[in-house]
């Protein structure tokens, strides 16, 4: 995963606001230390359960929520939908461990932006936060293949062909590149257009297809047979 500090869309002085939700103090402490030493990232609040995460997100309006899957009171899986329903909507990145693929699939289907393993290295964590703030999907390479295969085999998408029927030719191109896992700057470079134009296309794709996230749109590209 590459550092996307210059492609987040946040100008100088406009720090990326992060809320961290995990019931383990040592995990929160480690992530907090990493992010607080990163330029342009500000940890604005911490939560120890999903209910607090939803409440504090509504209060502090972070750009990115790092959300543990397993927490008391309200677990991370149950917190995803109320979080992505907030306005403005935060980018929700799940914190997970190996062996939680089924839970990750549920979170992605509910609208999470992506997921990170808890043992992710410092630079990868920082880059992931910046990528999420820019609206890019965040997927830990070690388990991405397994998760995508489970999502594809599990169905859940209604008539994928009809869902992409209303897309323009350019939107279909962008959707295919989402299916390839390209970031907004990567799509812009390949198509020779501006990152802002890519963001406009992505928003239109999500609205027309009924997808809640780039991850869901990427999955739809595969289900609709667009990936040749």
N, C-alpha and C positions, 0 to 999 in steps of 0.2 A: 504494500500500500504506500503510495507516495505522499509526500507532504503537499497539501493544497492550500497553504497559507495565503497565497495570492489569488485564489479562485473562489473564496468563500462568499464574496460580495460584501464583506464587512470592511468598511473603510478604516483608516487610521483613527484610533481612539474609540472605535465602536467594537468593544470586546464581545466575543461569543459568550453568552450567558448559559451556564450549565447547572442543572439540578442533579444531584447524586442521590440515588435511593438504594440502600442496601442495609440489611439489619446487622451485618457484621462490621464492627468498628474498625478492625484491622484492614478490611477491604476498603472502606471509606477513607481511612487515613492514607493508605497507599495511593489511591487514585487522586485524592485531594492534593497530596504533595506533588505528584506528577503534573497535574493540570495547573496548579498555582505557580509553577515555575515555567510555564509555557507562555510565550508572548501572545497577547490578544485573546486569552481565555480566562473567564472569571467564574469560579464556583459560587453561585449566589445563594444556594440553600442545600440542605441535606435532609433526607427523610429515612426513617427506619422501617416503614411499612408502606404498602400501596396506597392506603387511605391518605396518609400524610403527603405522599408524593403528589396525589391529585390536588389536594388542598393547597400545598405550597407552590405547585405549578401555576394554579389559577392566581395565586397571590404575587408571585415573583416573575411570571411570564418568561421563563428561560427559553432559549433557542433550542437547546438539546437536553433531553432527560436520559440519564444513564440509569437503567432500571433493572434491578435484580429480579430474576424469575421467582425465586422462593423467598417469601417474606411473610411475617405474621399479619393478622387483622385482615388485610387484603393483599393477595399475592400479586406479583408483577403481571401475570397473565390476565387477571381480572381488572388490572388498572389500565391496561393499554387502551381499551375502547373509550373510557371517560377522558383519558389524556388526549387522544387524537381528536376528540369531539370539542376540545376547548378552542376558543378563538382569542388570540392567535394560536394556531396549532403548533405544538412543539414537535421536533423530530425525536422519536423515541427509539433508543438503542438498548437492546436487551443485554444484560450481563449474564453469561451462562458458563457452564462447565461441560466437558465431554460427557456424552451419554444423555443429554437433554434435548436431543433432536426433535422429538415429538412436541415438546413444549415450545421450542423455537418456531416450528411450523405453525403452531396455533397463534403465536405472537405475531408472526409475519402476516398471517391471514387476517388478523385483527387490525392491521395498519402500522405495525412497528416498521421503522426505517431499516433495521438490520440487527445484527447481533455481534457481540465480541466475547471471546473467551476471557475469563477472569485473569488468566496468566498472560494476557497480551502485554507485549513489551511497551516501555514508555513512549518511544517515538511513534509506534503504531497506534497507541491510544490517542496521542495528540492529533495525529493525522486523521484518525477516524472521527474525532469530534469536529474537526474542521470540515471534513467531507460531509458529515451529517448536517452541519449548519448550512452548507451549500446546497443541501437537498439531494445529495448523492446517497445511494445505498451503501450500507456498511456491513460487510460480510467477512467474518473470520475465515481465511483460506483453508484452515485445517478441517473444517466441517461443512463448508459451503456445498460441496458436491453431494454429500449425503442428504442434506436438508432439501436441496432443490429436487433431488430424485424423489424424496418422500412427498414433496408438494405436488409434483407431477403425477405420481401414482395415486395420490389420495383424492384426485378429482376436486370438486368444490367450485369449479368455474362453470357458469351456466352459458351454454351455447357460445363458445369463444369466437366462432366465425362471425356471428351476428354482432358481437360486441366490438369487433374491429371494423365492421363494414362501413361505418360512418367516418372513418379516418381519411384524411387527405393522403396523397402519395407521399408528401414530405413527412407527415406524421407517422406513416407506416415505416419510413426509413428510420426515424428517430426511435420508434418502438423496437425495431430490430436491434438497434444499438443498445437500447436499454437491456434487451435480452442478452446481449453480449457482455453486459456489465460495465459499459463505458460510463465515465463521469460526464458532467455537462461540458467541461473544457475539452474532453476527448471527443465528444460528439461534434462540438463546434469546430475543432481542428479538422476532423474528417470531412465535414460538409462544407467547410469554408464559410461559416456564418458566425455571428457573435454569440457569446454565452447567454446574453439576455434573450436572444431569439430562441435559443434552445430551451430556456426555461419556459418561455411562452408556449412552445410546442408541447413540452412535458405537461404543463398545466392543462392544456387542451386535451391531451391524450387521457389523462386521469379523469377529467370530467366526462368525456365521451364514452369511455369504457367502464366507468363506475369503479375504477380501481382507487384504493385509498393510499397507495404508496408506489414508489418506483419498483420495489421488489415485486409487488402484485402485478404491475405492468409487465415486468420482465418475465414473470411466470406466464402471463397471458400470451406473450409473444411466442413462447414455446408451445402452449396448448393450442393456439390457433394455427400452428404449422408454418409460421413465418420464418423460422430459423432454418435456413437451408445450408 
